[in-house]
Amino acid sequence: MDIPLITDWGGEAIRGFGVEREVSGMTGIGTRSAFLIEDGQTVRTSWLLGSELPDIDAVIVEAR
């Protein structure tokens, strides 16, 4: 599978996806998240993960 990943040095993605948080007075920290994006533009489903990894079986089911 070819799955693109992004790096968000400027914080635009964490703000755009609504997963920015503040930790110890530092802003611009992203909550660990996974997004299933369809056609390169539509968020089909998302998971806020905290310290957990996504349930890969759930991701596969949603991708079908």
PDBQT receptor file of N, H, CA, C and O in Angstrom, charges set to zero:
ATOM      1  N   MET A   1       0.832  -1.171   0.000  1.00  0.00    +0.000 N 
ATOM      2  CA  MET A   1       0.000   0.000   0.000  1.00  0.00    +0.000 C 
ATOM      3  C   MET A   1       0.883   1.241   0.000  1.00  0.00    +0.000 C 
ATOM      4  O   MET A   1       1.895   1.292   0.699  1.00  0.00    +0.000 OA
ATOM      5  N   ASP A   2       0.504   2.218  -0.768  1.00  0.00    +0.000 N 
ATOM      6  H   ASP A   2      -0.318   2.177  -1.336  1.00  0.00    +0.000 HD
ATOM      7  CA  ASP A   2       1.210   3.500  -0.804  1.00  0.00    +0.000 C 
ATOM      8  C   ASP A   2       0.415   4.485   0.040  1.00  0.00    +0.000 C 
ATOM      9  O   ASP A   2      -0.643   4.956  -0.377  1.00  0.00    +0.000 OA
ATOM     10  N   ILE A   3       0.931   4.796   1.236  1.00  0.00    +0.000 N 
ATOM     11  H   ILE A   3       1.791   4.413   1.574  1.00  0.00    +0.000 HD
ATOM     12  CA  ILE A   3       0.218   5.674   2.165  1.00  0.00    +0.000 C 
ATOM     13  C   ILE A   3       1.075   6.910   2.424  1.00  0.00    +0.000 C 
ATOM     14  O   ILE A   3       2.122   6.810   3.065  1.00  0.00    +0.000 OA
ATOM     15  N   PRO A   4       0.643   8.081   1.931  1.00  0.00    +0.000 N 
ATOM     16  CA  PRO A   4       1.437   9.293   2.152  1.00  0.00    +0.000 C 
ATOM     17  C   PRO A   4       1.318   9.769   3.597  1.00  0.00    +0.000 C 
ATOM     18  O   PRO A   4       0.259   9.670   4.218  1.00  0.00    +0.000 OA
ATOM     19  N   LEU A   5       2.420  10.282   4.111  1.00  0.00    +0.000 N 
ATOM     20  H   LEU A   5       3.280  10.362   3.607  1.00  0.00    +0.000 HD
ATOM     21  CA  LEU A   5       2.452  10.887   5.436  1.00  0.00    +0.000 C 
ATOM     22  C   LEU A   5       2.851  12.346   5.281  1.00  0.00    +0.000 C 
ATOM     23  O   LEU A   5       3.471  12.716   4.285  1.00  0.00    +0.000 OA
ATOM     24  N   ILE A   6       2.502  13.173   6.252  1.00  0.00    +0.000 N 
ATOM     25  H   ILE A   6       1.998  12.872   7.061  1.00  0.00    +0.000 HD
ATOM     26  CA  ILE A   6       2.864  14.587   6.176  1.00  0.00    +0.000 C 
ATOM     27  C   ILE A   6       3.685  14.991   7.393  1.00  0.00    +0.000 C 
ATOM     28  O   ILE A   6       3.605  14.368   8.451  1.00  0.00    +0.000 OA
ATOM     29  N   THR A   7       4.465  16.031   7.225  1.00  0.00    +0.000 N 
ATOM     30  H   THR A   7       4.530  16.537   6.365  1.00  0.00    +0.000 HD
ATOM     31  CA  THR A   7       5.145  16.700   8.325  1.00  0.00    +0.000 C 
ATOM     32  C   THR A   7       4.546  18.093   8.403  1.00  0.00    +0.000 C 
ATOM     33  O   THR A   7       4.343  18.745   7.379  1.00  0.00    +0.000 OA
ATOM     34  N   ASP A   8       4.266  18.545   9.600  1.00  0.00    +0.000 N 
ATOM     35  H   ASP A   8       4.431  18.016  10.432  1.00  0.00    +0.000 HD
ATOM     36  CA  ASP A   8       3.527  19.793   9.787  1.00  0.00    +0.000 C 
ATOM     37  C   ASP A   8       4.348  20.801  10.592  1.00  0.00    +0.000 C 
ATOM     38  O   ASP A   8       3.959  21.194  11.692  1.00  0.00    +0.000 OA
ATOM     39  N   TRP A   9       5.488  21.213  10.034  1.00  0.00    +0.000 N 
ATOM     40  H   TRP A   9       5.805  20.894   9.141  1.00  0.00    +0.000 HD
ATOM     41  CA  TRP A   9       6.374  22.127  10.754  1.00  0.00    +0.000 C 
ATOM     42  C   TRP A   9       5.704  23.438  11.122  1.00  0.00    +0.000 C 
ATOM     43  O   TRP A   9       5.989  23.986  12.186  1.00  0.00    +0.000 OA
ATOM     44  N   GLY A  10       4.826  23.956  10.284  1.00  0.00    +0.000 N 
ATOM     45  H   GLY A  10       4.594  23.511   9.419  1.00  0.00    +0.000 HD
ATOM     46  CA  GLY A  10       4.182  25.237  10.550  1.00  0.00    +0.000 C 
ATOM     47  C   GLY A  10       2.910  25.146  11.367  1.00  0.00    +0.000 C 
ATOM     48  O   GLY A  10       2.381  26.173  11.792  1.00  0.00    +0.000 OA
ATOM     49  N   GLY A  11       2.401  23.942  11.602  1.00  0.00    +0.000 N 
ATOM     50  H   GLY A  11       2.831  23.107  11.257  1.00  0.00    +0.000 HD
ATOM     51  CA  GLY A  11       1.202  23.760  12.413  1.00  0.00    +0.000 C 
ATOM     52  C   GLY A  11      -0.108  23.964  11.679  1.00  0.00    +0.000 C 
ATOM     53  O   GLY A  11      -1.169  23.940  12.302  1.00  0.00    +0.000 OA
ATOM     54  N   GLU A  12      -0.060  24.168  10.353  1.00  0.00    +0.000 N 
ATOM     55  H   GLU A  12       0.802  24.188   9.847  1.00  0.00    +0.000 HD
ATOM     56  CA  GLU A  12      -1.312  24.403   9.615  1.00  0.00    +0.000 C 
ATOM     57  C   GLU A  12      -2.249  23.199   9.675  1.00  0.00    +0.000 C 
ATOM     58  O   GLU A  12      -3.462  23.363   9.802  1.00  0.00    +0.000 OA
ATOM     59  N   ALA A  13      -1.693  21.994   9.585  1.00  0.00    +0.000 N 
ATOM     60  H   ALA A  13      -0.707  21.861   9.482  1.00  0.00    +0.000 HD
ATOM     61  CA  ALA A  13      -2.537  20.783   9.580  1.00  0.00    +0.000 C 
ATOM     62  C   ALA A  13      -3.185  20.552  10.934  1.00  0.00    +0.000 C 
ATOM     63  O   ALA A  13      -4.375  20.244  10.998  1.00  0.00    +0.000 OA
ATOM     64  N   ILE A  14      -2.423  20.694  12.029  1.00  0.00    +0.000 N 
ATOM     65  H   ILE A  14      -1.456  20.944  11.976  1.00  0.00    +0.000 HD
ATOM     66  CA  ILE A  14      -3.043  20.443  13.338  1.00  0.00    +0.000 C 
ATOM     67  C   ILE A  14      -4.139  21.448  13.641  1.00  0.00    +0.000 C 
ATOM     68  O   ILE A  14      -5.140  21.106  14.272  1.00  0.00    +0.000 OA
ATOM     69  N   ARG A  15      -3.959  22.684  13.197  1.00  0.00    +0.000 N 
ATOM     70  H   ARG A  15      -3.146  22.961  12.685  1.00  0.00    +0.000 HD
ATOM     71  CA  ARG A  15      -5.029  23.670  13.375  1.00  0.00    +0.000 C 
ATOM     72  C   ARG A  15      -6.203  23.358  12.446  1.00  0.00    +0.000 C 
ATOM     73  O   ARG A  15      -7.359  23.431  12.866  1.00  0.00    +0.000 OA
ATOM     74  N   GLY A  16      -5.918  23.013  11.191  1.00  0.00    +0.000 N 
ATOM     75  H   GLY A  16      -4.979  22.954  10.850  1.00  0.00    +0.000 HD
ATOM     76  CA  GLY A  16      -6.965  22.716  10.219  1.00  0.00    +0.000 C 
ATOM     77  C   GLY A  16      -7.809  21.509  10.590  1.00  0.00    +0.000 C 
ATOM     78  O   GLY A  16      -9.016  21.485  10.348  1.00  0.00    +0.000 OA
ATOM     79  N   PHE A  17      -7.164  20.503  11.180  1.00  0.00    +0.000 N 
ATOM     80  H   PHE A  17      -6.183  20.523  11.376  1.00  0.00    +0.000 HD
ATOM     81  CA  PHE A  17      -7.880  19.288  11.581  1.00  0.00    +0.000 C 
ATOM     82  C   PHE A  17      -8.431  19.377  13.003  1.00  0.00    +0.000 C 
ATOM     83  O   PHE A  17      -9.111  18.461  13.465  1.00  0.00    +0.000 OA
ATOM     84  N   GLY A  18      -8.137  20.481  13.698  1.00  0.00    +0.000 N 
ATOM     85  H   GLY A  18      -7.585  21.225  13.322  1.00  0.00    +0.000 HD
ATOM     86  CA  GLY A  18      -8.681  20.681  15.041  1.00  0.00    +0.000 C 
ATOM     87  C   GLY A  18      -8.054  19.800  16.110  1.00  0.00    +0.000 C 
ATOM     88  O   GLY A  18      -8.730  19.408  17.061  1.00  0.00    +0.000 OA
ATOM     89  N   VAL A  19      -6.764  19.481  15.967  1.00  0.00    +0.000 N 
ATOM     90  H   VAL A  19      -6.215  19.800  15.195  1.00  0.00    +0.000 HD
ATOM     91  CA  VAL A  19      -6.117  18.611  16.950  1.00  0.00    +0.000 C 
ATOM     92  C   VAL A  19      -4.953  19.302  17.664  1.00  0.00    +0.000 C 
ATOM     93  O   VAL A  19      -4.108  18.635  18.260  1.00  0.00    +0.000 OA
ATOM     94  N   GLU A  20      -4.907  20.635  17.606  1.00  0.00    +0.000 N 
ATOM     95  H   GLU A  20      -5.594  21.177  17.122  1.00  0.00    +0.000 HD
ATOM     96  CA  GLU A  20      -3.866  21.387  18.307  1.00  0.00    +0.000 C 
ATOM     97  C   GLU A  20      -4.199  21.447  19.796  1.00  0.00    +0.000 C 
ATOM     98  O   GLU A  20      -5.358  21.599  20.183  1.00  0.00    +0.000 OA
ATOM     99  N   ARG A  21      -3.156  21.325  20.623  1.00  0.00    +0.000 N 
ATOM    100  H   ARG A  21      -2.215  21.201  20.309  1.00  0.00    +0.000 HD
ATOM    101  CA  ARG A  21      -3.361  21.431  22.070  1.00  0.00    +0.000 C 
ATOM    102  C   ARG A  21      -2.192  22.187  22.684  1.00  0.00    +0.000 C 
ATOM    103  O   ARG A  21      -1.189  22.453  22.022  1.00  0.00    +0.000 OA
ATOM    104  N   GLU A  22      -2.338  22.521  23.940  1.00  0.00    +0.000 N 
ATOM    105  H   GLU A  22      -3.154  22.304  24.477  1.00  0.00    +0.000 HD
ATOM    106  CA  GLU A  22      -1.279  23.211  24.684  1.00  0.00    +0.000 C 
ATOM    107  C   GLU A  22      -0.748  22.256  25.750  1.00  0.00    +0.000 C 
ATOM    108  O   GLU A  22      -1.523  21.599  26.445  1.00  0.00    +0.000 OA
ATOM    109  N   VAL A  23       0.563  22.185  25.874  1.00  0.00    +0.000 N 
ATOM    110  H   VAL A  23       1.193  22.719  25.309  1.00  0.00    +0.000 HD
ATOM    111  CA  VAL A  23       1.201  21.339  26.884  1.00  0.00    +0.000 C 
ATOM    112  C   VAL A  23       2.236  22.180  27.617  1.00  0.00    +0.000 C 
ATOM    113  O   VAL A  23       3.152  22.722  26.999  1.00  0.00    +0.000 OA
ATOM    114  N   SER A  24       2.092  22.287  28.910  1.00  0.00    +0.000 N 
ATOM    115  H   SER A  24       1.348  21.847  29.412  1.00  0.00    +0.000 HD
ATOM    116  CA  SER A  24       3.036  23.039  29.756  1.00  0.00    +0.000 C 
ATOM    117  C   SER A  24       3.316  24.437  29.210  1.00  0.00    +0.000 C 
ATOM    118  O   SER A  24       4.462  24.888  29.199  1.00  0.00    +0.000 OA
ATOM    119  N   GLY A  25       2.258  25.125  28.754  1.00  0.00    +0.000 N 
ATOM    120  H   GLY A  25       1.327  24.759  28.763  1.00  0.00    +0.000 HD
ATOM    121  CA  GLY A  25       2.394  26.484  28.236  1.00  0.00    +0.000 C 
ATOM    122  C   GLY A  25       2.877  26.576  26.803  1.00  0.00    +0.000 C 
ATOM    123  O   GLY A  25       2.968  27.674  26.254  1.00  0.00    +0.000 OA
ATOM    124  N   MET A  26       3.190  25.441  26.181  1.00  0.00    +0.000 N 
ATOM    125  H   MET A  26       3.116  24.548  26.626  1.00  0.00    +0.000 HD
ATOM    126  CA  MET A  26       3.628  25.437  24.772  1.00  0.00    +0.000 C 
ATOM    127  C   MET A  26       2.429  25.149  23.879  1.00  0.00    +0.000 C 
ATOM    128  O   MET A  26       1.727  24.157  24.074  1.00  0.00    +0.000 OA
ATOM    129  N   THR A  27       2.196  26.014  22.903  1.00  0.00    +0.000 N 
ATOM    130  H   THR A  27       2.766  26.820  22.744  1.00  0.00    +0.000 HD
ATOM    131  CA  THR A  27       1.114  25.788  21.951  1.00  0.00    +0.000 C 
ATOM    132  C   THR A  27       1.666  25.133  20.694  1.00  0.00    +0.000 C 
ATOM    133  O   THR A  27       2.880  25.019  20.525  1.00  0.00    +0.000 OA
ATOM    134  N   GLY A  28       0.779  24.710  19.823  1.00  0.00    +0.000 N 
ATOM    135  H   GLY A  28      -0.207  24.802  19.960  1.00  0.00    +0.000 HD
ATOM    136  CA  GLY A  28       1.207  24.121  18.562  1.00  0.00    +0.000 C 
ATOM    137  C   GLY A  28       1.594  22.661  18.683  1.00  0.00    +0.000 C 
ATOM    138  O   GLY A  28       2.328  22.134  17.847  1.00  0.00    +0.000 OA
ATOM    139  N   ILE A  29       1.099  22.008  19.725  1.00  0.00    +0.000 N 
ATOM    140  H   ILE A  29       0.503  22.436  20.404  1.00  0.00    +0.000 HD
ATOM    141  CA  ILE A  29       1.366  20.590  19.923  1.00  0.00    +0.000 C 
ATOM    142  C   ILE A  29       0.180  19.820  19.358  1.00  0.00    +0.000 C 
ATOM    143  O   ILE A  29      -0.968  20.126  19.680  1.00  0.00    +0.000 OA
ATOM    144  N   GLY A  30       0.443  18.841  18.532  1.00  0.00    +0.000 N 
ATOM    145  H   GLY A  30       1.375  18.593  18.270  1.00  0.00    +0.000 HD
ATOM    146  CA  GLY A  30      -0.629  18.055  17.929  1.00  0.00    +0.000 C 
ATOM    147  C   GLY A  30      -0.998  16.849  18.775  1.00  0.00    +0.000 C 
ATOM    148  O   GLY A  30      -0.124  16.170  19.314  1.00  0.00    +0.000 OA
ATOM    149  N   THR A  31      -2.283  16.586  18.890  1.00  0.00    +0.000 N 
ATOM    150  H   THR A  31      -2.993  17.137  18.452  1.00  0.00    +0.000 HD
ATOM    151  CA  THR A  31      -2.753  15.363  19.523  1.00  0.00    +0.000 C 
ATOM    152  C   THR A  31      -2.519  14.227  18.549  1.00  0.00    +0.000 C 
ATOM    153  O   THR A  31      -2.845  14.349  17.368  1.00  0.00    +0.000 OA
ATOM    154  N   ARG A  32      -1.956  13.118  19.025  1.00  0.00    +0.000 N 
ATOM    155  H   ARG A  32      -1.691  13.019  19.984  1.00  0.00    +0.000 HD
ATOM    156  CA  ARG A  32      -1.698  11.984  18.132  1.00  0.00    +0.000 C 
ATOM    157  C   ARG A  32      -3.027  11.537  17.530  1.00  0.00    +0.000 C 
ATOM    158  O   ARG A  32      -3.971  11.203  18.245  1.00  0.00    +0.000 OA
ATOM    159  N   SER A  33      -3.076  11.540  16.200  1.00  0.00    +0.000 N 
ATOM    160  H   SER A  33      -2.308  11.812  15.620  1.00  0.00    +0.000 HD
ATOM    161  CA  SER A  33      -4.332  11.307  15.487  1.00  0.00    +0.000 C 
ATOM    162  C   SER A  33      -4.076  10.522  14.216  1.00  0.00    +0.000 C 
ATOM    163  O   SER A  33      -2.955  10.468  13.710  1.00  0.00    +0.000 OA
ATOM    164  N   ALA A  34      -5.137   9.915  13.712  1.00  0.00    +0.000 N 
ATOM    165  H   ALA A  34      -6.048   9.959  14.122  1.00  0.00    +0.000 HD
ATOM    166  CA  ALA A  34      -5.088   9.253  12.406  1.00  0.00    +0.000 C 
ATOM    167  C   ALA A  34      -6.334   9.678  11.638  1.00  0.00    +0.000 C 
ATOM    168  O   ALA A  34      -7.424   9.765  12.204  1.00  0.00    +0.000 OA
ATOM    169  N   PHE A  35      -6.163   9.942  10.349  1.00  0.00    +0.000 N 
ATOM    170  H   PHE A  35      -5.277   9.872   9.889  1.00  0.00    +0.000 HD
ATOM    171  CA  PHE A  35      -7.267  10.384   9.505  1.00  0.00    +0.000 C 
ATOM    172  C   PHE A  35      -7.316   9.518   8.262  1.00  0.00    +0.000 C 
ATOM    173  O   PHE A  35      -6.278   9.233   7.664  1.00  0.00    +0.000 OA
ATOM    174  N   LEU A  36      -8.503   9.098   7.868  1.00  0.00    +0.000 N 
ATOM    175  H   LEU A  36      -9.345   9.330   8.354  1.00  0.00    +0.000 HD
ATOM    176  CA  LEU A  36      -8.701   8.408   6.606  1.00  0.00    +0.000 C 
ATOM    177  C   LEU A  36      -9.261   9.447   5.644  1.00  0.00    +0.000 C 
ATOM    178  O   LEU A  36     -10.403   9.885   5.785  1.00  0.00    +0.000 OA
ATOM    179  N   ILE A  37      -8.446   9.838   4.663  1.00  0.00    +0.000 N 
ATOM    180  H   ILE A  37      -7.519   9.483   4.549  1.00  0.00    +0.000 HD
ATOM    181  CA  ILE A  37      -8.812  10.908   3.741  1.00  0.00    +0.000 C 
ATOM    182  C   ILE A  37      -9.110  10.306   2.377  1.00  0.00    +0.000 C 
ATOM    183  O   ILE A  37      -8.299   9.567   1.820  1.00  0.00    +0.000 OA
ATOM    184  N   GLU A  38     -10.276  10.631   1.852  1.00  0.00    +0.000 N 
ATOM    185  H   GLU A  38     -10.935  11.232   2.305  1.00  0.00    +0.000 HD
ATOM    186  CA  GLU A  38     -10.743  10.089   0.579  1.00  0.00    +0.000 C 
ATOM    187  C   GLU A  38     -10.562  11.132  -0.516  1.00  0.00    +0.000 C 
ATOM    188  O   GLU A  38     -10.838  12.314  -0.309  1.00  0.00    +0.000 OA
ATOM    189  N   ASP A  39     -10.103  10.697  -1.665  1.00  0.00    +0.000 N 
ATOM    190  H   ASP A  39      -9.879   9.737  -1.833  1.00  0.00    +0.000 HD
ATOM    191  CA  ASP A  39      -9.925  11.560  -2.830  1.00  0.00    +0.000 C 
ATOM    192  C   ASP A  39      -9.004  12.747  -2.542  1.00  0.00    +0.000 C 
ATOM    193  O   ASP A  39      -9.091  13.774  -3.215  1.00  0.00    +0.000 OA
ATOM    194  N   GLY A  40      -8.131  12.613  -1.556  1.00  0.00    +0.000 N 
ATOM    195  H   GLY A  40      -8.061  11.778  -1.010  1.00  0.00    +0.000 HD
ATOM    196  CA  GLY A  40      -7.175  13.663  -1.251  1.00  0.00    +0.000 C 
ATOM    197  C   GLY A  40      -7.754  14.908  -0.621  1.00  0.00    +0.000 C 
ATOM    198  O   GLY A  40      -7.035  15.890  -0.438  1.00  0.00    +0.000 OA
ATOM    199  N   GLN A  41      -9.058  14.899  -0.276  1.00  0.00    +0.000 N 
ATOM    200  H   GLN A  41      -9.642  14.101  -0.425  1.00  0.00    +0.000 HD
ATOM    201  CA  GLN A  41      -9.636  16.130   0.268  1.00  0.00    +0.000 C 
ATOM    202  C   GLN A  41     -10.714  15.934   1.316  1.00  0.00    +0.000 C 
ATOM    203  O   GLN A  41     -10.983  16.864   2.076  1.00  0.00    +0.000 OA
ATOM    204  N   THR A  42     -11.340  14.782   1.396  1.00  0.00    +0.000 N 
ATOM    205  H   THR A  42     -11.121  14.026   0.778  1.00  0.00    +0.000 HD
ATOM    206  CA  THR A  42     -12.449  14.574   2.320  1.00  0.00    +0.000 C 
ATOM    207  C   THR A  42     -12.026  13.660   3.465  1.00  0.00    +0.000 C 
ATOM    208  O   THR A  42     -11.579  12.538   3.229  1.00  0.00    +0.000 OA
ATOM    209  N   VAL A  43     -12.165  14.139   4.716  1.00  0.00    +0.000 N 
ATOM    210  H   VAL A  43     -12.528  15.051   4.907  1.00  0.00    +0.000 HD
ATOM    211  CA  VAL A  43     -11.885  13.289   5.865  1.00  0.00    +0.000 C 
ATOM    212  C   VAL A  43     -13.069  12.351   6.030  1.00  0.00    +0.000 C 
ATOM    213  O   VAL A  43     -14.171  12.763   6.391  1.00  0.00    +0.000 OA
ATOM    214  N   ARG A  44     -12.812  11.082   5.759  1.00  0.00    +0.000 N 
ATOM    215  H   ARG A  44     -11.916  10.746   5.466  1.00  0.00    +0.000 HD
ATOM    216  CA  ARG A  44     -13.884  10.080   5.841  1.00  0.00    +0.000 C 
ATOM    217  C   ARG A  44     -14.130   9.668   7.288  1.00  0.00    +0.000 C 
ATOM    218  O   ARG A  44     -15.280   9.517   7.702  1.00  0.00    +0.000 OA
ATOM    219  N   THR A  45     -13.079   9.488   8.046  1.00  0.00    +0.000 N 
ATOM    220  H   THR A  45     -12.145   9.611   7.710  1.00  0.00    +0.000 HD
ATOM    221  CA  THR A  45     -13.187   9.202   9.479  1.00  0.00    +0.000 C 
ATOM    222  C   THR A  45     -11.874   9.570  10.145  1.00  0.00    +0.000 C 
ATOM    223  O   THR A  45     -10.853   9.720   9.474  1.00  0.00    +0.000 OA
ATOM    224  N   SER A  46     -11.899   9.715  11.458  1.00  0.00    +0.000 N 
ATOM    225  H   SER A  46     -12.729   9.593  12.003  1.00  0.00    +0.000 HD
ATOM    226  CA  SER A  46     -10.677  10.078  12.179  1.00  0.00    +0.000 C 
ATOM    227  C   SER A  46     -10.674   9.422  13.548  1.00  0.00    +0.000 C 
ATOM    228  O   SER A  46     -11.710   9.024  14.080  1.00  0.00    +0.000 OA
ATOM    229  N   TRP A  47      -9.475   9.325  14.096  1.00  0.00    +0.000 N 
ATOM    230  H   TRP A  47      -8.633   9.648  13.664  1.00  0.00    +0.000 HD
ATOM    231  CA  TRP A  47      -9.286   8.752  15.421  1.00  0.00    +0.000 C 
ATOM    232  C   TRP A  47      -8.352   9.661  16.203  1.00  0.00    +0.000 C 
ATOM    233  O   TRP A  47      -7.280  10.005  15.705  1.00  0.00    +0.000 OA
ATOM    234  N   LEU A  48      -8.729  10.061  17.420  1.00  0.00    +0.000 N 
ATOM    235  H   LEU A  48      -9.600   9.781  17.824  1.00  0.00    +0.000 HD
ATOM    236  CA  LEU A  48      -7.819  10.735  18.335  1.00  0.00    +0.000 C 
ATOM    237  C   LEU A  48      -7.225   9.620  19.188  1.00  0.00    +0.000 C 
ATOM    238  O   LEU A  48      -7.953   8.899  19.871  1.00  0.00    +0.000 OA
ATOM    239  N   LEU A  49      -5.906   9.481  19.147  1.00  0.00    +0.000 N 
ATOM    240  H   LEU A  49      -5.315  10.067  18.592  1.00  0.00    +0.000 HD
ATOM    241  CA  LEU A  49      -5.278   8.274  19.660  1.00  0.00    +0.000 C 
ATOM    242  C   LEU A  49      -4.642   8.407  21.034  1.00  0.00    +0.000 C 
ATOM    243  O   LEU A  49      -4.475   7.401  21.722  1.00  0.00    +0.000 OA
ATOM    244  N   GLY A  50      -4.287   9.593  21.450  1.00  0.00    +0.000 N 
ATOM    245  H   GLY A  50      -4.423  10.411  20.891  1.00  0.00    +0.000 HD
ATOM    246  CA  GLY A  50      -3.536   9.699  22.695  1.00  0.00    +0.000 C 
ATOM    247  C   GLY A  50      -2.229   8.938  22.555  1.00  0.00    +0.000 C 
ATOM    248  O   GLY A  50      -1.460   9.198  21.630  1.00  0.00    +0.000 OA
ATOM    249  N   SER A  51      -1.970   8.015  23.445  1.00  0.00    +0.000 N 
ATOM    250  H   SER A  51      -2.594   7.804  24.196  1.00  0.00    +0.000 HD
ATOM    251  CA  SER A  51      -0.736   7.221  23.363  1.00  0.00    +0.000 C 
ATOM    252  C   SER A  51      -0.946   5.896  22.652  1.00  0.00    +0.000 C 
ATOM    253  O   SER A  51      -0.004   5.116  22.515  1.00  0.00    +0.000 OA
ATOM    254  N   GLU A  52      -2.155   5.627  22.201  1.00  0.00    +0.000 N 
ATOM    255  H   GLU A  52      -2.921   6.261  22.312  1.00  0.00    +0.000 HD
ATOM    256  CA  GLU A  52      -2.483   4.353  21.564  1.00  0.00    +0.000 C 
ATOM    257  C   GLU A  52      -2.249   4.397  20.059  1.00  0.00    +0.000 C 
ATOM    258  O   GLU A  52      -2.336   5.456  19.439  1.00  0.00    +0.000 OA
ATOM    259  N   LEU A  53      -1.955   3.248  19.484  1.00  0.00    +0.000 N 
ATOM    260  H   LEU A  53      -1.885   2.387  19.988  1.00  0.00    +0.000 HD
ATOM    261  CA  LEU A  53      -1.897   3.115  18.027  1.00  0.00    +0.000 C 
ATOM    262  C   LEU A  53      -3.314   2.891  17.519  1.00  0.00    +0.000 C 
ATOM    263  O   LEU A  53      -4.161   2.402  18.267  1.00  0.00    +0.000 OA
ATOM    264  N   PRO A  54      -3.595   3.240  16.253  1.00  0.00    +0.000 N 
ATOM    265  CA  PRO A  54      -4.944   3.005  15.742  1.00  0.00    +0.000 C 
ATOM    266  C   PRO A  54      -5.226   1.516  15.621  1.00  0.00    +0.000 C 
ATOM    267  O   PRO A  54      -4.314   0.714  15.422  1.00  0.00    +0.000 OA
ATOM    268  N   ASP A  55      -6.487   1.159  15.743  1.00  0.00    +0.000 N 
ATOM    269  H   ASP A  55      -7.228   1.811  15.904  1.00  0.00    +0.000 HD
ATOM    270  CA  ASP A  55      -6.915  -0.219  15.516  1.00  0.00    +0.000 C 
ATOM    271  C   ASP A  55      -6.880  -0.454  14.006  1.00  0.00    +0.000 C 
ATOM    272  O   ASP A  55      -7.778  -0.022  13.284  1.00  0.00    +0.000 OA
ATOM    273  N   ILE A  56      -5.853  -1.130  13.541  1.00  0.00    +0.000 N 
ATOM    274  H   ILE A  56      -5.123  -1.481  14.128  1.00  0.00    +0.000 HD
ATOM    275  CA  ILE A  56      -5.647  -1.315  12.109  1.00  0.00    +0.000 C 
ATOM    276  C   ILE A  56      -6.843  -2.001  11.450  1.00  0.00    +0.000 C 
ATOM    277  O   ILE A  56      -7.196  -1.671  10.318  1.00  0.00    +0.000 OA
ATOM    278  N   ASP A  57      -7.464  -2.943  12.138  1.00  0.00    +0.000 N 
ATOM    279  H   ASP A  57      -7.178  -3.212  13.058  1.00  0.00    +0.000 HD
ATOM    280  CA  ASP A  57      -8.656  -3.613  11.577  1.00  0.00    +0.000 C 
ATOM    281  C   ASP A  57      -9.780  -2.606  11.344  1.00  0.00    +0.000 C 
ATOM    282  O   ASP A  57     -10.482  -2.687  10.336  1.00  0.00    +0.000 OA
ATOM    283  N   ALA A  58      -9.959  -1.650  12.276  1.00  0.00    +0.000 N 
ATOM    284  H   ALA A  58      -9.389  -1.584  13.095  1.00  0.00    +0.000 HD
ATOM    285  CA  ALA A  58     -10.995  -0.624  12.106  1.00  0.00    +0.000 C 
ATOM    286  C   ALA A  58     -10.672   0.286  10.926  1.00  0.00    +0.000 C 
ATOM    287  O   ALA A  58     -11.571   0.687  10.187  1.00  0.00    +0.000 OA
ATOM    288  N   VAL A  59      -9.405   0.611  10.746  1.00  0.00    +0.000 N 
ATOM    289  H   VAL A  59      -8.674   0.285  11.346  1.00  0.00    +0.000 HD
ATOM    290  CA  VAL A  59      -9.001   1.437   9.606  1.00  0.00    +0.000 C 
ATOM    291  C   VAL A  59      -9.307   0.712   8.299  1.00  0.00    +0.000 C 
ATOM    292  O   VAL A  59      -9.836   1.318   7.368  1.00  0.00    +0.000 OA
ATOM    293  N   ILE A  60      -8.985  -0.563   8.219  1.00  0.00    +0.000 N 
ATOM    294  H   ILE A  60      -8.555  -1.056   8.975  1.00  0.00    +0.000 HD
ATOM    295  CA  ILE A  60      -9.244  -1.361   7.005  1.00  0.00    +0.000 C 
ATOM    296  C   ILE A  60     -10.728  -1.425   6.714  1.00  0.00    +0.000 C 
ATOM    297  O   ILE A  60     -11.140  -1.269   5.565  1.00  0.00    +0.000 OA
ATOM    298  N   VAL A  61     -11.541  -1.653   7.743  1.00  0.00    +0.000 N 
ATOM    299  H   VAL A  61     -11.206  -1.780   8.676  1.00  0.00    +0.000 HD
ATOM    300  CA  VAL A  61     -12.997  -1.710   7.550  1.00  0.00    +0.000 C 
ATOM    301  C   VAL A  61     -13.509  -0.391   7.007  1.00  0.00    +0.000 C 
ATOM    302  O   VAL A  61     -14.324  -0.386   6.084  1.00  0.00    +0.000 OA
ATOM    303  N   GLU A  62     -13.053   0.734   7.555  1.00  0.00    +0.000 N 
ATOM    304  H   GLU A  62     -12.391   0.730   8.304  1.00  0.00    +0.000 HD
ATOM    305  CA  GLU A  62     -13.492   2.053   7.091  1.00  0.00    +0.000 C 
ATOM    306  C   GLU A  62     -13.021   2.348   5.668  1.00  0.00    +0.000 C 
ATOM    307  O   GLU A  62     -13.691   3.068   4.927  1.00  0.00    +0.000 OA
ATOM    308  N   ALA A  63     -11.884   1.799   5.292  1.00  0.00    +0.000 N 
ATOM    309  H   ALA A  63     -11.340   1.215   5.893  1.00  0.00    +0.000 HD
ATOM    310  CA  ALA A  63     -11.313   2.079   3.965  1.00  0.00    +0.000 C 
ATOM    311  C   ALA A  63     -12.046   1.337   2.855  1.00  0.00    +0.000 C 
ATOM    312  O   ALA A  63     -11.902   1.696   1.686  1.00  0.00    +0.000 OA
ATOM    313  N   ARG A  64     -12.799   0.349   3.176  1.00  0.00    +0.000 N 
ATOM    314  H   ARG A  64     -12.916   0.058   4.125  1.00  0.00    +0.000 HD
ATOM    315  CA  ARG A  64     -13.507  -0.444   2.142  1.00  0.00    +0.000 C 
ATOM    316  C   ARG A  64     -14.718   0.244   1.627  1.00  0.00    +0.000 C 
ATOM    317  O   ARG A  64     -15.412  -0.292   0.763  1.00  0.00    +0.000 OA
TER     318      ARG A  64
